[in-house]
């Protein structure tokens, strides 16, 4: 319990899906034992078809991370919000995506206070906007997936001070 298995949507042998496209028993058993599942979106470690099939069978990630390197930033990963938007396009609901970027990783590190906002705390806050727009996503294998929304950062507040402010768009949005 508490171990983290990353790159869960890779297409390589021994991956999440068996030859029939079903979740392997080993992955379900690991999750039942408390192993956390992480996207770790990187080049050949994330295949949209594996992601969509896995999530379609209820195998959603507990943690969303980028696994960003100098080789995969553009156009694959960009940042954690772009990565979360990809995972949402594959079927993860917004509340689960938010927890997978904040509360779940903080708990996994045994530092839940990093995801808390409370009186007397450090006031580290990110204000997001959910843009309703067509977003083309691509994976390392050239597969495309169309998203209908993406998360963007509007304000980043560190220890009570605004360190990033981006003007809102005029597109239809939802607060996150």
NORRANOR-V428112 format. One record per pair of residues at least 24 apart in sequence whose ideal C-beta (glycine too) atoms are under 10 Angstrom apart, sorted by sequence separation. I is the first residue (numbers start at 1). GAP is how many residues later the second one is. If there is no record, write none. Layout:
i=I gap=GAP
i=I gap=GAP
This chain:
i=37 gap=24
i=38 gap=24
i=39 gap=24
i=40 gap=24
i=41 gap=24
i=42 gap=24
i=43 gap=24
i=64 gap=24
i=102 gap=24
i=128 gap=24
i=129 gap=24
i=149 gap=24
i=152 gap=24
i=5 gap=25
i=36 gap=25
i=37 gap=25
i=38 gap=25
i=39 gap=25
i=40 gap=25
i=41 gap=25
i=42 gap=25
i=80 gap=25
i=101 gap=25
i=126 gap=25
i=128 gap=25
i=129 gap=25
i=149 gap=25
i=151 gap=25
i=5 gap=26
i=36 gap=26
i=37 gap=26
i=38 gap=26
i=39 gap=26
i=40 gap=26
i=41 gap=26
i=42 gap=26
i=43 gap=26
i=46 gap=26
i=61 gap=26
i=127 gap=26
i=128 gap=26
i=129 gap=26
i=3 gap=27
i=27 gap=27
i=35 gap=27
i=36 gap=27
i=38 gap=27
i=39 gap=27
i=40 gap=27
i=41 gap=27
i=42 gap=27
i=45 gap=27
i=60 gap=27
i=101 gap=27
i=126 gap=27
i=127 gap=27
i=128 gap=27
i=149 gap=27
i=8 gap=28
i=9 gap=28
i=21 gap=28
i=31 gap=28
i=39 gap=28
i=43 gap=28
i=44 gap=28
i=64 gap=28
i=98 gap=28
i=126 gap=28
i=127 gap=28
i=128 gap=28
i=8 gap=29
i=9 gap=29
i=21 gap=29
i=28 gap=29
i=38 gap=29
i=42 gap=29
i=43 gap=29
i=61 gap=29
i=126 gap=29
i=127 gap=29
i=3 gap=30
i=5 gap=30
i=6 gap=30
i=7 gap=30
i=8 gap=30
i=9 gap=30
i=10 gap=30
i=15 gap=30
i=17 gap=30
i=23 gap=30
i=28 gap=30
i=42 gap=30
i=46 gap=30
i=60 gap=30
i=98 gap=30
i=125 gap=30
i=126 gap=30
i=127 gap=30
i=2 gap=31
i=3 gap=31
i=4 gap=31
i=5 gap=31
i=6 gap=31
i=7 gap=31
i=8 gap=31
i=9 gap=31
i=16 gap=31
i=22 gap=31
i=23 gap=31
i=28 gap=31
i=31 gap=31
i=41 gap=31
i=46 gap=31
i=60 gap=31
i=61 gap=31
i=125 gap=31
i=126 gap=31
i=1 gap=32
i=2 gap=32
i=3 gap=32
i=4 gap=32
i=5 gap=32
i=6 gap=32
i=7 gap=32
i=8 gap=32
i=9 gap=32
i=10 gap=32
i=12 gap=32
i=15 gap=32
i=17 gap=32
i=21 gap=32
i=22 gap=32
i=27 gap=32
i=55 gap=32
i=60 gap=32
i=64 gap=32
i=124 gap=32
i=125 gap=32
i=126 gap=32
i=1 gap=33
i=2 gap=33
i=3 gap=33
i=4 gap=33
i=5 gap=33
i=6 gap=33
i=7 gap=33
i=10 gap=33
i=11 gap=33
i=12 gap=33
i=17 gap=33
i=21 gap=33
i=23 gap=33
i=43 gap=33
i=58 gap=33
i=60 gap=33
i=64 gap=33
i=97 gap=33
i=124 gap=33
i=125 gap=33
i=1 gap=34
i=2 gap=34
i=4 gap=34
i=6 gap=34
i=7 gap=34
i=10 gap=34
i=11 gap=34
i=16 gap=34
i=23 gap=34
i=42 gap=34
i=43 gap=34
i=56 gap=34
i=62 gap=34
i=64 gap=34
i=94 gap=34
i=123 gap=34
i=124 gap=34
i=125 gap=34
i=1 gap=35
i=5 gap=35
i=6 gap=35
i=7 gap=35
i=10 gap=35
i=11 gap=35
i=12 gap=35
i=15 gap=35
i=16 gap=35
i=21 gap=35
i=22 gap=35
i=23 gap=35
i=24 gap=35
i=41 gap=35
i=42 gap=35
i=51 gap=35
i=55 gap=35
i=56 gap=35
i=61 gap=35
i=64 gap=35
i=65 gap=35
i=122 gap=35
i=123 gap=35
i=124 gap=35
i=125 gap=35
i=127 gap=35
i=4 gap=36
i=6 gap=36
i=9 gap=36
i=10 gap=36
i=11 gap=36
i=17 gap=36
i=21 gap=36
i=23 gap=36
i=41 gap=36
i=51 gap=36
i=54 gap=36
i=55 gap=36
i=60 gap=36
i=61 gap=36
i=63 gap=36
i=64 gap=36
i=65 gap=36
i=94 gap=36
i=122 gap=36
i=123 gap=36
i=124 gap=36
i=133 gap=36
i=7 gap=37
i=8 gap=37
i=9 gap=37
i=10 gap=37
i=11 gap=37
i=16 gap=37
i=17 gap=37
i=41 gap=37
i=46 gap=37
i=52 gap=37
i=53 gap=37
i=54 gap=37
i=55 gap=37
i=60 gap=37
i=62 gap=37
i=63 gap=37
i=64 gap=37
i=122 gap=37
i=123 gap=37
i=125 gap=37
i=127 gap=37
i=129 gap=37
i=131 gap=37
i=132 gap=37
i=7 gap=38
i=8 gap=38
i=9 gap=38
i=11 gap=38
i=12 gap=38
i=16 gap=38
i=48 gap=38
i=51 gap=38
i=52 gap=38
i=62 gap=38
i=63 gap=38
i=64 gap=38
i=121 gap=38
i=122 gap=38
i=123 gap=38
i=126 gap=38
i=127 gap=38
i=131 gap=38
i=133 gap=38
i=6 gap=39
i=7 gap=39
i=9 gap=39
i=11 gap=39
i=15 gap=39
i=41 gap=39
i=51 gap=39
i=52 gap=39
i=61 gap=39
i=63 gap=39
i=121 gap=39
i=124 gap=39
i=127 gap=39
i=129 gap=39
i=132 gap=39
i=133 gap=39
i=9 gap=40
i=10 gap=40
i=11 gap=40
i=17 gap=40
i=46 gap=40
i=50 gap=40
i=51 gap=40
i=60 gap=40
i=63 gap=40
i=64 gap=40
i=65 gap=40
i=129 gap=40
i=131 gap=40
i=132 gap=40
i=133 gap=40
i=9 gap=41
i=10 gap=41
i=16 gap=41
i=39 gap=41
i=41 gap=41
i=42 gap=41
i=46 gap=41
i=48 gap=41
i=49 gap=41
i=51 gap=41
i=63 gap=41
i=64 gap=41
i=127 gap=41
i=131 gap=41
i=132 gap=41
i=8 gap=42
i=9 gap=42
i=17 gap=42
i=41 gap=42
i=48 gap=42
i=62 gap=42
i=63 gap=42
i=88 gap=42
i=129 gap=42
i=130 gap=42
i=131 gap=42
i=132 gap=42
i=8 gap=43
i=9 gap=43
i=16 gap=43
i=40 gap=43
i=41 gap=43
i=61 gap=43
i=62 gap=43
i=130 gap=43
i=131 gap=43
i=9 gap=44
i=39 gap=44
i=46 gap=44
i=63 gap=44
i=84 gap=44
i=129 gap=44
i=130 gap=44
i=9 gap=45
i=39 gap=45
i=41 gap=45
i=62 gap=45
i=63 gap=45
i=81 gap=45
i=85 gap=45
i=128 gap=45
i=129 gap=45
i=130 gap=45
i=8 gap=46
i=9 gap=46
i=41 gap=46
i=62 gap=46
i=85 gap=46
i=89 gap=46
i=128 gap=46
i=129 gap=46
i=130 gap=46
i=39 gap=47
i=81 gap=47
i=88 gap=47
i=89 gap=47
i=90 gap=47
i=128 gap=47
i=129 gap=47
i=39 gap=48
i=81 gap=48
i=89 gap=48
i=127 gap=48
i=128 gap=48
i=86 gap=49
i=127 gap=49
i=9 gap=50
i=85 gap=50
i=87 gap=50
i=101 gap=50
i=126 gap=50
i=8 gap=51
i=39 gap=51
i=86 gap=51
i=8 gap=52
i=9 gap=52
i=85 gap=52
i=86 gap=52
i=8 gap=53
i=39 gap=53
i=82 gap=53
i=86 gap=53
i=98 gap=53
i=8 gap=54
i=83 gap=54
i=97 gap=54
i=6 gap=55
i=8 gap=55
i=82 gap=55
i=90 gap=55
i=94 gap=55
i=89 gap=56
i=5 gap=57
i=6 gap=57
i=89 gap=57
i=90 gap=57
i=94 gap=57
i=4 gap=58
i=5 gap=58
i=89 gap=58
i=4 gap=59
i=6 gap=59
i=86 gap=59
i=88 gap=59
i=89 gap=59
i=7 gap=60
i=87 gap=60
i=88 gap=60
i=89 gap=60
i=4 gap=61
i=6 gap=61
i=39 gap=61
i=75 gap=61
i=76 gap=61
i=86 gap=61
i=88 gap=61
i=89 gap=61
i=38 gap=62
i=75 gap=62
i=76 gap=62
i=85 gap=62
i=88 gap=62
i=37 gap=63
i=75 gap=63
i=76 gap=63
i=85 gap=63
i=88 gap=63
i=36 gap=64
i=76 gap=64
i=85 gap=64
i=86 gap=64
i=82 gap=65
i=85 gap=65
i=38 gap=66
i=84 gap=66
i=85 gap=66
i=38 gap=67
i=84 gap=67
i=85 gap=67
i=36 gap=68
i=72 gap=68
i=82 gap=68
i=83 gap=68
i=36 gap=69
i=81 gap=69
i=82 gap=69
i=38 gap=70
i=81 gap=70
i=82 gap=70
i=36 gap=71
i=80 gap=71
i=81 gap=71
i=36 gap=72
i=79 gap=72
i=81 gap=72
i=79 gap=73
i=80 gap=73
i=79 gap=74
i=9 gap=78
i=98 gap=78
i=97 gap=79
i=94 gap=80
i=9 gap=81
i=95 gap=81
i=94 gap=82
i=51 gap=88
i=48 gap=89
i=50 gap=89
i=48 gap=90
i=49 gap=90
i=48 gap=91
i=50 gap=91
i=52 gap=91
i=47 gap=92
i=48 gap=92
i=49 gap=92
i=51 gap=92
i=84 gap=92
i=46 gap=93
i=47 gap=93
i=48 gap=93
i=50 gap=93
i=52 gap=93
i=45 gap=94
i=46 gap=94
i=47 gap=94
i=48 gap=94
i=49 gap=94
i=51 gap=94
i=44 gap=95
i=45 gap=95
i=46 gap=95
i=48 gap=95
i=81 gap=95
i=43 gap=96
i=44 gap=96
i=47 gap=96
i=48 gap=96
i=49 gap=96
i=43 gap=97
i=44 gap=97
i=48 gap=97
i=41 gap=98
i=42 gap=98
i=43 gap=98
i=41 gap=99
i=4 gap=101
i=4 gap=104
i=2 gap=105
i=3 gap=105
i=4 gap=105
i=2 gap=106
i=2 gap=107
i=2 gap=108
i=11 gap=128
i=11 gap=129
i=9 gap=130
i=11 gap=130
